[in-house]
């Protein structure tokens, strides 16, 4: 997953913060408080985000209403996963990351790992059912 461009990030930030669908008009009006942007510019970028799978949209009268397709946390996790996947030594990269974490971030990481571990069902030590004998012929051949 590629990192968002500046305007893409501003649009996504607003939609994640608002936690509700919004029209391009609403987004433009909010963006224009800090810098002037044309309606068509924001509409184009929202359409690009939709085509990238970052936004979902539905008709709201004559306009489209947009909402994020994923949470901010899921997007951040996908970015981290991609960066980790680019490393020739992911274990080393993770070790360096952990060394740089604050005690609060390290506690949050431990908590996240514990909650994932608790949510996963325990893996049985042995198969639940005995293995089936290998196929000895084609279907319909009958016993041999």
C-alpha positions, 0 to 999 in steps of 0.5 A: 500500500502506497503512502497517501499524498498530502491532499489524499491524507487531508481528505482521509483524515477528515473522514476518519475524524468525522466518522460519518459519510460526507459529500465533496462539498462538506470536505471542500468547505472544511479544507477551505478554512485552511487553504483555498481548493477548488471543488473539482480538485477535491472531487477528483482526489476523492474519485482517485481514493475511491478507485484505489479502494480507500473510499466507499461511496453512495449516491446522496441526492445528486452528489456522492457521499464518501466514507473510508473503506478502512479504519485509520489503524488498518491503514497504518498497519498496512503501511507498516506491514509493507515497510516490514515486507521490504526489509531483507531482515524483518526480524532485525527491523522489528528489533530496531523498532522495539528498541526505539519505542517509548515505555508506553508504546512498548506496553501498547505493543505487548497489549496488542500481542496479548489480545491477538493471542487471546483471540486466536483459538489454540492449535491442537497438538495432534490432528483431531481426526486420523489421517485418511488412507491414500486414494487407491484409484479413480472415483467410481472404481470400487474397492480394490 
